[in-house]
Amino acid sequence: MKEGIHPTYHPVVFIDGEHEIQTQSTLTSKETREIDGVEHYVVHIEVSSYTHPFFTGKQRLVDTEGRVERFRKRWNMK
């Protein structure tokens, strides 16, 4: 690998409400926290895999058949 072209990775804690994800990232912040003797940057996020509807299985189902029926009814089609 070439020297000097790759980003620097840091230990980071992503916080989504009550959930925390410890990983490495190129993101940094002014807030830090020590976990197991290692200084981690703290990054607050709005959506993570814990709260995103796709990952939690709580997404809304769309009734496509009902849409077609409403369209036909609106335009008096049989």
Contacts in CASP RR format, 6 or more apart in sequence:
PFRMAT RR
TARGET T0000
AUTHOR 0000-0000-0000
METHOD contacts of the structure
MODEL  1
MKEGIHPTYHPVVFIDGEHEIQTQSTLTSKETREIDGVEHYVVHIEVSSY
THPFFTGKQRLVDTEGRVERFRKRWNMK
7 26 0 8 1.000
8 26 0 8 1.000
9 24 0 8 1.000
9 25 0 8 1.000
9 26 0 8 1.000
10 24 0 8 1.000
10 25 0 8 1.000
10 26 0 8 1.000
10 27 0 8 1.000
10 28 0 8 1.000
10 40 0 8 1.000
10 41 0 8 1.000
11 22 0 8 1.000
11 23 0 8 1.000
11 24 0 8 1.000
11 35 0 8 1.000
11 38 0 8 1.000
11 39 0 8 1.000
11 40 0 8 1.000
11 41 0 8 1.000
12 22 0 8 1.000
12 23 0 8 1.000
12 24 0 8 1.000
12 25 0 8 1.000
12 27 0 8 1.000
12 28 0 8 1.000
12 40 0 8 1.000
12 41 0 8 1.000
12 42 0 8 1.000
12 43 0 8 1.000
13 20 0 8 1.000
13 21 0 8 1.000
13 22 0 8 1.000
13 33 0 8 1.000
13 35 0 8 1.000
13 40 0 8 1.000
13 41 0 8 1.000
13 42 0 8 1.000
13 43 0 8 1.000
14 20 0 8 1.000
14 21 0 8 1.000
14 23 0 8 1.000
14 25 0 8 1.000
14 43 0 8 1.000
14 44 0 8 1.000
14 45 0 8 1.000
14 48 0 8 1.000
15 21 0 8 1.000
15 42 0 8 1.000
15 43 0 8 1.000
15 44 0 8 1.000
15 45 0 8 1.000
16 44 0 8 1.000
16 45 0 8 1.000
16 46 0 8 1.000
16 47 0 8 1.000
16 48 0 8 1.000
16 50 0 8 1.000
16 51 0 8 1.000
17 51 0 8 1.000
19 48 0 8 1.000
19 50 0 8 1.000
19 51 0 8 1.000
21 48 0 8 1.000
22 35 0 8 1.000
22 40 0 8 1.000
25 41 0 8 1.000
25 43 0 8 1.000
27 41 0 8 1.000
27 43 0 8 1.000
28 41 0 8 1.000
29 41 0 8 1.000
29 42 0 8 1.000
29 43 0 8 1.000
31 41 0 8 1.000
31 42 0 8 1.000
32 39 0 8 1.000
32 40 0 8 1.000
32 41 0 8 1.000
32 42 0 8 1.000
33 39 0 8 1.000
33 40 0 8 1.000
33 42 0 8 1.000
34 40 0 8 1.000
49 55 0 8 1.000
50 56 0 8 1.000
53 59 0 8 1.000
53 60 0 8 1.000
71 77 0 8 1.000
72 78 0 8 1.000
END
